């Protein structure tokens, strides 16, 4: 039997039509209009708890300029008309100051900016002037999927792989793996690869147990969105 690849990686790059909408139809519609400049407001702040799908949405808006925040990041002047800044709470004070300047530049130049974070802008532990500016435009909340929607999303993704995911196996995954959609989809992607190597088109509970046993034995944490 082929050993499960330990560095679980996602499959295809995120697409907007792959996003499982749940209670977020208005948010997805607004972002679709915003990226096509059909939304008058040029500044958008998108927030939601980890795993709600913020990174999926921002990355699906490529080829526009996407930037993943980190403590070492400082944003420099950028000519792109659309700038997407993901997970702003990870910025250092210096990084927050650089985003503050980019915000002001884009306001003066007529460019657009989409920023994501884990909480409303007023609660961000950032430069107060930056937090205030992030609340000036549209503030959109992304709601996480409930369990039924997560199960439906797993079955939908499995069908794209040409797999049959049994209902019991889907529920088992939800009960025994990280519950955010990024981690769930990453695991399903690897289960697909393993099922292909075993010539087993159905994902069953025994196969899932084998996969999780390998992951737990090697203490590999799941990836989060």
TORPA-4810 file (N, C-alpha, C, O; in nm, 3 decimals):
<nodes>
NODE_1_0.084_-0.121_0.000_0.000_0.000_0.000_0.087_0.125_0.000_0.186_0.133_0.072_X
NODE_2_0.049_0.219_-0.079_0.122_0.345_-0.090_0.102_0.427_0.036_-0.009_0.440_0.086_X
NODE_3_0.212_0.481_0.089_0.203_0.566_0.208_0.139_0.699_0.171_0.166_0.755_0.065_X
NODE_4_0.056_0.749_0.261_-0.007_0.880_0.239_0.099_0.988_0.234_0.185_0.994_0.321_X
NODE_5_0.093_1.073_0.134_0.186_1.185_0.126_0.162_1.276_0.246_0.049_1.317_0.271_X
NODE_6_0.268_1.307_0.319_0.251_1.375_0.447_0.229_1.524_0.433_0.158_1.584_0.514_X
NODE_7_0.287_1.586_0.332_0.266_1.729_0.313_0.139_1.747_0.231_0.143_1.760_0.108_X
NODE_8_0.028_1.749_0.301_-0.100_1.758_0.231_-0.107_1.891_0.158_-0.081_1.996_0.216_X
NODE_9_-0.141_1.886_0.031_-0.149_2.007_-0.049_-0.287_2.017_-0.109_-0.350_1.914_-0.136_X
NODE_10_-0.336_2.138_-0.132_-0.466_2.152_-0.198_-0.457_2.113_-0.343_-0.347_2.099_-0.398_X
NODE_11_-0.573_2.095_-0.406_-0.576_2.059_-0.547_-0.563_2.180_-0.635_-0.467_2.256_-0.624_X
NODE_12_-0.662_2.197_-0.723_-0.656_2.308_-0.817_-0.663_2.442_-0.744_-0.714_2.448_-0.632_X
NODE_13_-0.610_2.549_-0.806_-0.622_2.682_-0.745_-0.768_2.716_-0.721_-0.855_2.676_-0.799_X
NODE_14_-0.797_2.789_-0.613_-0.936_2.823_-0.582_-1.002_2.900_-0.696_-0.938_2.982_-0.762_X
NODE_15_-1.131_2.873_-0.717_-1.211_2.946_-0.813_-1.336_2.996_-0.743_-1.385_2.935_-0.648_X
NODE_16_-1.388_3.108_-0.791_-1.505_3.166_-0.727_-1.624_3.072_-0.736_-1.704_3.064_-0.643_X
NODE_17_-1.637_3.001_-0.849_-1.752_2.912_-0.863_-1.735_2.782_-0.785_-1.828_2.702_-0.779_X
NODE_18_-1.617_2.759_-0.724_-1.596_2.644_-0.636_-1.638_2.675_-0.492_-1.654_2.583_-0.411_X
NODE_19_-1.655_2.802_-0.461_-1.683_2.840_-0.323_-1.824_2.796_-0.284_-1.921_2.826_-0.354_X
NODE_20_-1.834_2.725_-0.172_-1.964_2.681_-0.123_-2.026_2.797_-0.048_-1.976_2.838_0.057_X
NODE_21_-2.134_2.850_-0.101_-2.184_2.981_-0.058_-2.246_2.979_0.081_-2.217_3.067_0.162_X
NODE_22_-2.330_2.881_0.110_-2.399_2.880_0.239_-2.480_3.007_0.259_-2.564_3.042_0.177_X
NODE_23_-2.453_3.075_0.370_-2.524_3.200_0.401_-2.456_3.323_0.342_-2.488_3.436_0.381_X
NODE_24_-2.364_3.304_0.251_-2.279_3.414_0.204_-2.309_3.458_0.061_-2.222_3.513_-0.007_X
NODE_25_-2.431_3.434_0.014_-2.464_3.468_-0.124_-2.444_3.617_-0.150_-2.391_3.656_-0.254_X
NODE_26_-2.487_3.700_-0.056_-2.474_3.845_-0.078_-2.328_3.887_-0.080_-2.290_3.974_-0.159_X
NODE_27_-2.245_3.827_0.006_-2.102_3.861_0.008_-2.037_3.823_-0.125_-1.963_3.903_-0.183_X
NODE_28_-2.062_3.702_-0.173_-2.001_3.656_-0.298_-2.048_3.743_-0.414_-1.968_3.777_-0.502_X
NODE_29_-2.175_3.778_-0.416_-2.226_3.864_-0.523_-2.160_4.001_-0.518_-2.125_4.057_-0.622_X
NODE_30_-2.142_4.056_-0.398_-2.078_4.187_-0.385_-1.934_4.183_-0.433_-1.889_4.274_-0.502_X
NODE_31_-1.860_4.078_-0.396_-1.721_4.067_-0.440_-1.712_4.050_-0.591_-1.620_4.104_-0.654_X
NODE_32_-1.804_3.976_-0.650_-1.805_3.959_-0.795_-1.826_4.093_-0.864_-1.761_4.123_-0.964_X
NODE_33_-1.917_4.174_-0.811_-1.941_4.306_-0.869_-1.824_4.400_-0.844_-1.790_4.483_-0.928_X
NODE_34_-1.762_4.386_-0.726_-1.650_4.474_-0.689_-1.530_4.451_-0.781_-1.468_4.547_-0.828_X
NODE_35_-1.499_4.325_-0.807_-1.380_4.296_-0.885_-1.398_4.338_-1.031_-1.300_4.362_-1.101_X
NODE_36_-1.522_4.347_-1.076_-1.550_4.393_-1.213_-1.579_4.543_-1.217_-1.622_4.595_-1.320_X
NODE_37_-1.556_4.612_-1.106_-1.580_4.756_-1.095_-1.727_4.791_-1.116_-1.759_4.903_-1.157_X
NODE_38_-1.816_4.697_-1.088_-1.959_4.727_-1.092_-2.010_4.770_-0.954_-2.125_4.810_-0.940_X
NODE_39_-1.924_4.763_-0.853_-1.954_4.810_-0.718_-1.888_4.945_-0.700_-1.767_4.958_-0.717_X
NODE_40_-1.967_5.047_-0.665_-1.914_5.183_-0.658_-1.808_5.198_-0.550_-1.707_5.265_-0.572_X
NODE_41_-1.828_5.137_-0.434_-1.731_5.149_-0.325_-1.599_5.083_-0.364_-1.598_4.969_-0.410_X
NODE_42_-1.489_5.153_-0.345_-1.358_5.102_-0.388_-1.284_5.027_-0.279_-1.187_4.956_-0.308_X
NODE_43_-1.328_5.040_-0.154_-1.257_4.976_-0.042_-1.351_4.877_0.028_-1.463_4.911_0.065_X
NODE_44_-1.301_4.754_0.044_-1.380_4.648_0.106_-1.296_4.582_0.215_-1.178_4.553_0.195_X
NODE_45_-1.360_4.559_0.328_-1.297_4.481_0.435_-1.383_4.358_0.458_-1.502_4.369_0.489_X
NODE_46_-1.323_4.239_0.443_-1.391_4.111_0.457_-1.342_4.042_0.584_-1.222_4.020_0.600_X
NODE_47_-1.433_4.008_0.674_-1.389_3.942_0.797_-1.473_3.817_0.825_-1.587_3.805_0.782_X
NODE_48_-1.411_3.726_0.898_-1.474_3.602_0.938_-1.375_3.518_1.015_-1.254_3.541_1.008_X
NODE_49_-1.424_3.421_1.087_-1.336_3.338_1.170_-1.243_3.255_1.082_-1.274_3.231_0.965_X
NODE_50_-1.130_3.210_1.137_-1.039_3.126_1.059_-1.112_3.004_1.002_-1.190_2.939_1.071_X
NODE_51_-1.086_2.975_0.875_-1.149_2.862_0.810_-1.280_2.894_0.742_-1.341_2.806_0.682_X
NODE_52_-1.327_3.020_0.750_-1.454_3.056_0.688_-1.443_3.063_0.536_-1.545_3.055_0.467_X
NODE_53_-1.322_3.079_0.483_-1.304_3.081_0.338_-1.254_3.213_0.282_-1.263_3.236_0.161_X
NODE_54_-1.201_3.299_0.367_-1.153_3.430_0.320_-1.040_3.415_0.219_-1.041_3.480_0.114_X
NODE_55_-0.944_3.329_0.249_-0.831_3.310_0.157_-0.879_3.253_0.025_-0.832_3.295_-0.081_X
NODE_56_-0.971_3.158_0.029_-1.026_3.102_-0.095_-1.084_3.213_-0.181_-1.057_3.219_-0.301_X
NODE_57_-1.165_3.300_-0.121_-1.229_3.406_-0.198_-1.126_3.503_-0.256_-1.135_3.539_-0.373_X
NODE_58_-1.030_3.545_-0.175_-0.932_3.642_-0.225_-0.848_3.581_-0.336_-0.823_3.646_-0.438_X
NODE_59_-0.804_3.457_-0.317_-0.720_3.395_-0.420_-0.799_3.366_-0.547_-0.742_3.364_-0.656_X
NODE_60_-0.929_3.345_-0.534_-1.010_3.316_-0.653_-1.029_3.440_-0.739_-1.073_3.429_-0.854_X
NODE_61_-0.997_3.558_-0.685_-1.011_3.681_-0.761_-0.886_3.711_-0.845_-0.879_3.816_-0.909_X
NODE_62_-0.788_3.620_-0.846_-0.671_3.636_-0.932_-0.718_3.644_-1.077_-0.826_3.593_-1.108_X
NODE_63_-0.641_3.706_-1.166_-0.500_3.742_-1.158_-0.471_3.877_-1.095_-0.361_3.930_-1.114_X
NODE_64_-0.562_3.934_-1.022_-0.534_4.060_-0.956_-0.431_4.039_-0.845_-0.407_3.926_-0.802_X
NODE_65_-0.371_4.147_-0.801_-0.259_4.140_-0.709_-0.303_4.088_-0.572_-0.378_4.155_-0.500_X
NODE_66_-0.255_3.966_-0.535_-0.287_3.903_-0.407_-0.163_3.903_-0.318_-0.055_3.865_-0.362_X
NODE_67_-0.180_3.947_-0.194_-0.069_3.953_-0.099_-0.113_3.886_0.030_-0.212_3.926_0.091_X
NODE_68_-0.039_3.783_0.074_-0.064_3.717_0.202_0.020_3.785_0.310_0.142_3.794_0.298_X
NODE_69_-0.046_3.832_0.413_0.026_3.905_0.518_0.112_3.812_0.603_0.082_3.694_0.618_X
NODE_70_0.218_3.868_0.657_0.306_3.800_0.751_0.373_3.907_0.836_0.373_4.024_0.798_X
NODE_71_0.430_3.870_0.951_0.496_3.970_1.035_0.612_4.041_0.966_0.648_4.152_1.005_X
NODE_72_0.670_3.979_0.864_0.784_4.039_0.795_0.743_4.126_0.676_0.828_4.189_0.613_X
NODE_73_0.615_4.130_0.644_0.570_4.197_0.523_0.560_4.348_0.541_0.506_4.396_0.640_X
NODE_74_0.613_4.421_0.444_0.586_4.564_0.429_0.539_4.585_0.286_0.603_4.537_0.191_X
NODE_75_0.429_4.656_0.269_0.373_4.678_0.136_0.431_4.804_0.076_0.431_4.910_0.138_X
NODE_76_0.480_4.792_-0.046_0.538_4.904_-0.119_0.437_4.955_-0.221_0.340_4.886_-0.252_X
NODE_77_0.457_5.075_-0.272_0.365_5.127_-0.374_0.343_5.026_-0.486_0.438_4.966_-0.535_X
NODE_78_0.218_5.007_-0.525_0.181_4.900_-0.617_0.094_4.959_-0.727_-0.007_5.024_-0.698_X
NODE_79_0.130_4.938_-0.856_0.054_4.997_-0.965_-0.074_4.923_-1.000_-0.154_4.974_-1.079_X
NODE_80_-0.095_4.804_-0.945_-0.213_4.727_-0.981_-0.340_4.803_-0.943_-0.346_4.861_-0.834_X
NODE_81_-0.440_4.804_-1.029_-0.563_4.875_-0.995_-0.643_4.808_-0.884_-0.720_4.874_-0.815_X
NODE_82_-0.624_4.676_-0.866_-0.688_4.603_-0.758_-0.581_4.536_-0.673_-0.495_4.464_-0.724_X
NODE_83_-0.585_4.561_-0.544_-0.490_4.502_-0.450_-0.569_4.424_-0.345_-0.660_4.478_-0.283_X
NODE_84_-0.531_4.296_-0.326_-0.599_4.208_-0.232_-0.501_4.171_-0.121_-0.399_4.107_-0.147_X
NODE_85_-0.531_4.210_0.001_-0.441_4.190_0.115_-0.509_4.096_0.213_-0.612_4.130_0.271_X
NODE_86_-0.451_3.977_0.232_-0.515_3.870_0.308_-0.457_3.859_0.449_-0.335_3.857_0.467_X
NODE_87_-0.546_3.852_0.549_-0.510_3.824_0.689_-0.429_3.938_0.750_-0.316_3.919_0.794_X
NODE_88_-0.489_4.057_0.751_-0.420_4.179_0.792_-0.373_4.175_0.937_-0.279_4.246_0.973_X
NODE_89_-0.437_4.094_1.021_-0.400_4.089_1.162_-0.260_4.034_1.184_-0.205_4.048_1.293_X
NODE_90_-0.200_3.972_1.083_-0.066_3.917_1.097_0.044_4.021_1.075_0.162_3.992_1.096_X
NODE_91_0.007_4.141_1.035_0.107_4.244_1.009_0.173_4.292_1.138_0.110_4.299_1.243_X
NODE_92_0.300_4.325_1.128_0.372_4.391_1.236_0.331_4.538_1.240_0.265_4.584_1.147_X
NODE_93_0.368_4.613_1.344_0.340_4.757_1.343_0.395_4.827_1.219_0.331_4.916_1.165_X
NODE_94_0.513_4.786_1.175_0.571_4.846_1.054_0.490_4.809_0.931_0.468_4.891_0.842_X
NODE_95_0.446_4.682_0.925_0.363_4.639_0.813_0.229_4.711_0.811_0.180_4.748_0.704_X
NODE_96_0.170_4.732_0.930_0.044_4.805_0.937_0.061_4.949_0.889_-0.026_5.003_0.822_X
NODE_97_0.173_5.009_0.925_0.198_5.146_0.879_0.213_5.150_0.728_0.166_5.245_0.664_X
NODE_98_0.278_5.049_0.669_0.294_5.047_0.524_0.158_5.033_0.456_0.135_5.094_0.352_X
NODE_99_0.067_4.952_0.513_-0.067_4.938_0.455_-0.145_5.068_0.469_-0.222_5.104_0.380_X
NODE_100_-0.125_5.138_0.578_-0.188_5.269_0.598_-0.150_5.363_0.483_-0.236_5.433_0.429_X
NODE_101_-0.023_5.366_0.447_0.021_5.452_0.337_-0.034_5.405_0.202_-0.070_5.486_0.117_X
NODE_102_-0.041_5.272_0.182_-0.096_5.221_0.057_-0.245_5.255_0.046_-0.295_5.284_-0.063_X
NODE_103_-0.315_5.250_0.158_-0.456_5.287_0.158_-0.472_5.432_0.111_-0.554_5.461_0.024_X
NODE_104_-0.394_5.519_0.170_-0.405_5.662_0.134_-0.371_5.684_-0.013_-0.438_5.762_-0.081_X
NODE_105_-0.267_5.615_-0.062_-0.229_5.629_-0.202_-0.342_5.583_-0.294_-0.374_5.650_-0.392_X
NODE_106_-0.401_5.469_-0.263_-0.504_5.414_-0.350_-0.630_5.500_-0.345_-0.702_5.510_-0.445_X
NODE_107_-0.657_5.561_-0.233_-0.770_5.654_-0.225_-0.746_5.774_-0.316_-0.838_5.819_-0.385_X
NODE_108_-0.623_5.825_-0.315_-0.592_5.943_-0.397_-0.586_5.909_-0.546_-0.616_5.993_-0.631_X
NODE_109_-0.548_5.784_-0.578_-0.528_5.745_-0.718_-0.652_5.682_-0.781_-0.652_5.653_-0.901_X
NODE_110_-0.756_5.660_-0.704_-0.876_5.597_-0.758_-0.866_5.447_-0.773_-0.947_5.388_-0.844_X
NODE_111_-0.768_5.384_-0.708_-0.751_5.238_-0.717_-0.837_5.169_-0.610_-0.898_5.235_-0.526_X
NODE_112_-0.841_5.038_-0.617_-0.927_4.960_-0.527_-0.842_4.875_-0.433_-0.729_4.837_-0.464_X
NODE_113_-0.902_4.845_-0.315_-0.832_4.767_-0.213_-0.932_4.677_-0.142_-1.037_4.722_-0.096_X
NODE_114_-0.897_4.549_-0.134_-0.975_4.451_-0.057_-0.884_4.392_0.049_-0.777_4.339_0.017_X
NODE_115_-0.926_4.400_0.175_-0.846_4.352_0.288_-0.930_4.252_0.366_-1.050_4.273_0.385_X
NODE_116_-0.869_4.141_0.411_-0.940_4.045_0.495_-0.877_4.041_0.634_-0.759_4.070_0.652_X
NODE_117_-0.960_4.002_0.731_-0.913_3.991_0.868_-1.005_3.901_0.949_-1.111_3.862_0.900_X
NODE_118_-0.966_3.867_1.072_-1.043_3.772_1.152_-1.155_3.833_1.235_-1.229_3.761_1.301_X
NODE_119_-1.168_3.965_1.234_-1.264_4.034_1.320_-1.301_4.167_1.256_-1.236_4.208_1.160_X
NODE_120_-1.402_4.236_1.306_-1.435_4.368_1.252_-1.316_4.463_1.263_-1.233_4.446_1.353_X
NODE_121_-1.306_4.561_1.175_-1.187_4.649_1.175_-1.166_4.720_1.309_-1.051_4.744_1.348_X
NODE_122_-1.273_4.754_1.379_-1.258_4.825_1.506_-1.191_4.739_1.613_-1.142_4.793_1.712_X
NODE_123_-1.189_4.607_1.595_-1.129_4.516_1.693_-0.988_4.470_1.656_-0.927_4.393_1.729_X
NODE_124_-0.936_4.517_1.543_-0.803_4.475_1.501_-0.695_4.537_1.590_-0.702_4.656_1.621_X
NODE_125_-0.597_4.457_1.631_-0.488_4.509_1.714_-0.381_4.575_1.627_-0.265_4.535_1.629_X
NODE_126_-0.421_4.676_1.552_-0.333_4.742_1.456_-0.326_4.890_1.487_-0.387_4.940_1.582_X
NODE_127_-0.250_4.958_1.406_-0.244_5.103_1.409_-0.387_5.159_1.408_-0.463_5.130_1.315_X
NODE_128_-0.427_5.238_1.509_-0.566_5.285_1.515_-0.612_5.356_1.388_-0.725_5.335_1.344_X
NODE_129_-0.527_5.439_1.328_-0.568_5.510_1.207_-0.595_5.413_1.092_-0.683_5.438_1.010_X
NODE_130_-0.519_5.302_1.085_-0.544_5.202_0.982_-0.677_5.132_1.007_-0.756_5.114_0.915_X
NODE_131_-0.702_5.091_1.132_-0.827_5.024_1.164_-0.946_5.112_1.128_-1.047_5.064_1.077_X
NODE_132_-0.934_5.241_1.155_-1.041_5.334_1.121_-1.064_5.339_0.972_-1.179_5.334_0.927_X
NODE_133_-0.957_5.347_0.893_-0.970_5.354_0.748_-1.030_5.226_0.690_-1.107_5.232_0.595_X
NODE_134_-0.994_5.112_0.747_-1.048_4.986_0.696_-1.199_4.977_0.716_-1.267_4.899_0.649_X
NODE_135_-1.251_5.056_0.808_-1.395_5.059_0.830_-1.468_5.163_0.749_-1.590_5.175_0.760_X
NODE_136_-1.397_5.240_0.667_-1.460_5.346_0.589_-1.543_5.292_0.472_-1.645_5.351_0.437_X
NODE_137_-1.499_5.181_0.413_-1.569_5.128_0.296_-1.672_5.024_0.334_-1.732_5.030_0.442_X
NODE_138_-1.692_4.927_0.245_-1.782_4.816_0.274_-1.716_4.722_0.375_-1.600_4.686_0.359_X
NODE_139_-1.789_4.683_0.476_-1.743_4.583_0.573_-1.836_4.463_0.559_-1.955_4.472_0.589_X
NODE_140_-1.781_4.351_0.514_-1.859_4.231_0.486_-1.818_4.119_0.581_-1.699_4.097_0.604_X
NODE_141_-1.916_4.051_0.635_-1.886_3.936_0.721_-1.908_3.807_0.644_-2.010_3.789_0.578_X
NODE_142_-1.810_3.715_0.654_-1.819_3.584_0.592_-1.857_3.482_0.699_-1.784_3.463_0.796_X
NODE_143_-1.973_3.419_0.682_-2.021_3.322_0.781_-1.968_3.183_0.750_-1.967_3.143_0.633_X
NODE_144_-1.924_3.109_0.851_-1.879_2.972_0.826_-1.996_2.883_0.788_-2.111_2.913_0.819_X
NODE_145_-1.966_2.773_0.720_-2.069_2.676_0.684_-2.111_2.596_0.807_-2.031_2.571_0.897_X
NODE_146_-2.238_2.557_0.809_-2.280_2.466_0.915_-2.245_2.323_0.874_-2.194_2.302_0.764_X
NODE_147_-2.270_2.226_0.961_-2.226_2.090_0.934_-2.290_2.030_0.809_-2.224_1.961_0.732_X
NODE_148_-2.418_2.057_0.789_-2.485_2.003_0.670_-2.424_2.060_0.542_-2.408_1.989_0.443_X
NODE_149_-2.391_2.190_0.546_-2.329_2.252_0.429_-2.188_2.199_0.406_-2.145_2.184_0.292_X
NODE_150_-2.115_2.171_0.514_-1.981_2.113_0.499_-1.988_1.974_0.437_-1.907_1.940_0.351_X
NODE_151_-2.085_1.895_0.480_-2.101_1.762_0.422_-2.136_1.772_0.273_-2.082_1.697_0.191_X
NODE_152_-2.226_1.865_0.240_-2.262_1.884_0.100_-2.140_1.928_0.019_-2.122_1.885_-0.095_X
NODE_153_-2.057_2.013_0.078_-1.937_2.059_0.008_-1.839_1.944_-0.016_-1.776_1.937_-0.121_X
NODE_154_-1.825_1.855_0.082_-1.736_1.740_0.064_-1.786_1.649_-0.048_-1.707_1.602_-0.130_X
NODE_155_-1.916_1.625_-0.052_-1.971_1.542_-0.159_-1.954_1.609_-0.295_-1.925_1.542_-0.394_X
NODE_156_-1.972_1.741_-0.300_-1.955_1.813_-0.426_-1.812_1.805_-0.475_-1.789_1.782_-0.594_X
NODE_157_-1.716_1.822_-0.385_-1.575_1.816_-0.425_-1.537_1.673_-0.465_-1.462_1.654_-0.560_X
NODE_158_-1.587_1.574_-0.393_-1.558_1.435_-0.429_-1.611_1.403_-0.568_-1.545_1.333_-0.645_X
NODE_159_-1.729_1.453_-0.600_-1.786_1.429_-0.733_-1.698_1.489_-0.841_-1.685_1.432_-0.949_X
NODE_160_-1.637_1.604_-0.815_-1.545_1.665_-0.913_-1.425_1.575_-0.938_-1.370_1.575_-1.048_X
NODE_161_-1.383_1.499_-0.836_-1.272_1.406_-0.852_-1.315_1.277_-0.919_-1.231_1.195_-0.955_X
NODE_162_-1.447_1.257_-0.938_-1.496_1.131_-0.991_-1.503_1.023_-0.885_-1.501_0.904_-0.917_X
NODE_163_-1.511_1.064_-0.760_-1.515_0.971_-0.648_-1.657_0.955_-0.595_-1.742_1.043_-0.611_X
NODE_164_-1.680_0.843_-0.531_-1.799_0.824_-0.450_-1.759_0.835_-0.304_-1.679_0.754_-0.255_X
NODE_165_-1.812_0.933_-0.235_-1.783_0.952_-0.092_-1.906_0.907_-0.015_-2.012_0.970_-0.023_X
NODE_166_-1.892_0.798_0.059_-2.007_0.749_0.133_-2.048_0.850_0.240_-1.964_0.924_0.292_X
NODE_167_-2.176_0.853_0.273_-2.225_0.946_0.375_-2.158_0.921_0.509_-2.125_1.014_0.581_X
NODE_168_-2.138_0.793_0.542_-2.073_0.760_0.669_-1.929_0.810_0.670_-1.881_0.860_0.772_X
NODE_169_-1.860_0.796_0.557_-1.720_0.841_0.550_-1.712_0.993_0.561_-1.623_1.046_0.628_X
NODE_170_-1.804_1.064_0.495_-1.804_1.210_0.505_-1.824_1.255_0.648_-1.756_1.345_0.696_X
NODE_171_-1.919_1.192_0.716_-1.943_1.227_0.856_-1.823_1.193_0.943_-1.790_1.267_1.036_X
NODE_172_-1.757_1.081_0.914_-1.638_1.041_0.990_-1.527_1.145_0.973_-1.461_1.181_1.071_X
NODE_173_-1.506_1.192_0.851_-1.406_1.296_0.827_-1.438_1.421_0.908_-1.349_1.479_0.971_X
NODE_174_-1.563_1.461_0.907_-1.603_1.581_0.979_-1.582_1.566_1.129_-1.551_1.664_1.198_X
NODE_175_-1.598_1.445_1.181_-1.585_1.422_1.325_-1.441_1.402_1.370_-1.411_1.416_1.489_X
NODE_176_-1.350_1.368_1.277_-1.215_1.329_1.318_-1.104_1.411_1.254_-0.987_1.376_1.264_X
NODE_177_-1.139_1.520_1.187_-1.038_1.603_1.123_-1.070_1.748_1.152_-1.179_1.779_1.199_X
NODE_178_-0.976_1.838_1.126_-1.004_1.980_1.144_-1.127_2.018_1.062_-1.145_1.970_0.950_X
NODE_179_-1.212_2.103_1.117_-1.344_2.124_1.059_-1.353_2.242_0.963_-1.459_2.267_0.906_X
NODE_180_-1.243_2.316_0.943_-1.248_2.424_0.844_-1.237_2.364_0.705_-1.179_2.257_0.686_X
NODE_181_-1.294_2.435_0.607_-1.305_2.379_0.473_-1.169_2.362_0.405_-1.151_2.270_0.325_X
NODE_182_-1.072_2.449_0.436_-0.940_2.432_0.377_-0.878_2.299_0.415_-0.823_2.229_0.330_X
NODE_183_-0.887_2.264_0.543_-0.832_2.137_0.590_-0.911_2.018_0.536_-0.853_1.917_0.497_X
NODE_184_-1.043_2.030_0.534_-1.126_1.921_0.484_-1.100_1.893_0.337_-1.089_1.778_0.296_X
NODE_185_-1.089_1.999_0.257_-1.063_1.980_0.114_-0.922_1.926_0.090_-0.901_1.846_-0.001_X
NODE_186_-0.826_1.969_0.170_-0.690_1.918_0.154_-0.684_1.769_0.182_-0.619_1.694_0.110_X
NODE_187_-0.753_1.726_0.288_-0.758_1.583_0.318_-0.828_1.506_0.206_-0.782_1.399_0.167_X
NODE_188_-0.938_1.560_0.155_-1.009_1.491_0.048_-0.922_1.480_-0.077_-0.928_1.380_-0.148_X
NODE_189_-0.843_1.584_-0.104_-0.752_1.579_-0.219_-0.654_1.464_-0.204_-0.627_1.392_-0.300_X
NODE_190_-0.599_1.445_-0.085_-0.504_1.336_-0.065_-0.574_1.201_-0.066_-0.517_1.103_-0.116_X
NODE_191_-0.694_1.193_-0.013_-0.770_1.068_-0.020_-0.796_1.029_-0.166_-0.797_0.911_-0.200_X
NODE_192_-0.818_1.128_-0.249_-0.837_1.101_-0.391_-0.712_1.037_-0.451_-0.721_0.939_-0.524_X
NODE_193_-0.596_1.093_-0.419_-0.471_1.038_-0.473_-0.450_0.895_-0.423_-0.406_0.808_-0.498_X
NODE_194_-0.482_0.873_-0.296_-0.462_0.739_-0.240_-0.560_0.640_-0.302_-0.522_0.527_-0.333_X
NODE_195_-0.685_0.681_-0.321_-0.784_0.591_-0.380_-0.746_0.554_-0.522_-0.768_0.440_-0.565_X
NODE_196_-0.688_0.649_-0.597_-0.643_0.619_-0.733_-0.533_0.514_-0.732_-0.531_0.423_-0.815_X
NODE_197_-0.440_0.526_-0.637_-0.330_0.430_-0.631_-0.379_0.290_-0.592_-0.316_0.190_-0.626_X
NODE_198_-0.492_0.285_-0.521_-0.547_0.156_-0.479_-0.656_0.106_-0.573_-0.710_-0.003_-0.554_X
NODE_199_-0.689_0.187_-0.676_-0.797_0.153_-0.770_-0.929_0.131_-0.696_-1.004_0.038_-0.725_X
NODE_200_-0.954_0.219_-0.601_-1.078_0.212_-0.524_-1.150_0.347_-0.539_-1.112_0.445_-0.475_X
NODE_201_-1.254_0.353_-0.623_-1.320_0.480_-0.650_-1.414_0.527_-0.541_-1.470_0.636_-0.549_X
NODE_202_-1.433_0.446_-0.438_-1.522_0.484_-0.328_-1.440_0.513_-0.204_-1.357_0.432_-0.161_X
NODE_203_-1.463_0.632_-0.145_-1.398_0.666_-0.019_-1.485_0.613_0.094_-1.597_0.660_0.116_X
NODE_204_-1.433_0.514_0.165_-1.507_0.449_0.272_-1.443_0.482_0.406_-1.333_0.537_0.411_X
NODE_205_-1.511_0.448_0.514_-1.456_0.472_0.647_-1.323_0.399_0.667_-1.230_0.461_0.720_X
NODE_206_-1.308_0.270_0.628_-1.177_0.206_0.647_-1.063_0.280_0.577_-0.954_0.292_0.633_X
NODE_207_-1.087_0.331_0.455_-0.981_0.404_0.386_-0.948_0.534_0.459_-0.831_0.569_0.473_X
NODE_208_-1.050_0.604_0.507_-1.027_0.727_0.581_-0.950_0.698_0.709_-0.859_0.773_0.745_X
NODE_209_-0.984_0.591_0.778_-0.913_0.555_0.901_-0.766_0.528_0.873_-0.679_0.569_0.951_X
NODE_210_-0.737_0.460_0.763_-0.598_0.433_0.728_-0.522_0.563_0.705_-0.410_0.580_0.752_X
NODE_211_-0.585_0.654_0.634_-0.520_0.782_0.605_-0.494_0.860_0.732_-0.384_0.911_0.753_X
NODE_212_-0.596_0.871_0.817_-0.580_0.949_0.940_-0.479_0.886_1.035_-0.409_0.956_1.107_X
NODE_213_-0.471_0.753_1.034_-0.373_0.686_1.119_-0.232_0.725_1.079_-0.146_0.746_1.165_X
NODE_214_-0.207_0.733_0.948_-0.074_0.773_0.901_-0.046_0.917_0.942_0.063_0.947_0.990_X
NODE_215_-0.141_1.004_0.923_-0.121_1.144_0.959_-0.096_1.161_1.108_-0.006_1.233_1.148_X
NODE_216_-0.177_1.093_1.190_-0.161_1.107_1.334_-0.030_1.047_1.382_0.032_1.097_1.476_X
NODE_217_0.013_0.939_1.318_0.139_0.875_1.357_0.256_0.968_1.333_0.350_0.972_1.412_X
NODE_218_0.250_1.043_1.224_0.359_1.134_1.191_0.337_1.274_1.246_0.417_1.363_1.221_X
NODE_219_0.229_1.292_1.322_0.201_1.420_1.388_0.202_1.538_1.290_0.259_1.643_1.317_X
NODE_220_0.138_1.517_1.178_0.129_1.624_1.077_0.003_1.702_1.100_-0.106_1.645_1.095_X
NODE_221_0.012_1.833_1.127_-0.109_1.910_1.150_-0.183_1.935_1.021_-0.121_1.944_0.915_X
NODE_222_-0.315_1.948_1.027_-0.391_1.983_0.908_-0.364_2.125_0.866_-0.324_2.208_0.948_X
NODE_223_-0.386_2.155_0.738_-0.373_2.292_0.689_-0.505_2.365_0.707_-0.611_2.306_0.687_X
NODE_224_-0.499_2.490_0.744_-0.618_2.570_0.760_-0.625_2.675_0.652_-0.524_2.722_0.600_X
NODE_225_-0.746_2.711_0.620_-0.770_2.813_0.519_-0.754_2.952_0.580_-0.770_3.052_0.510_X
</nodes>
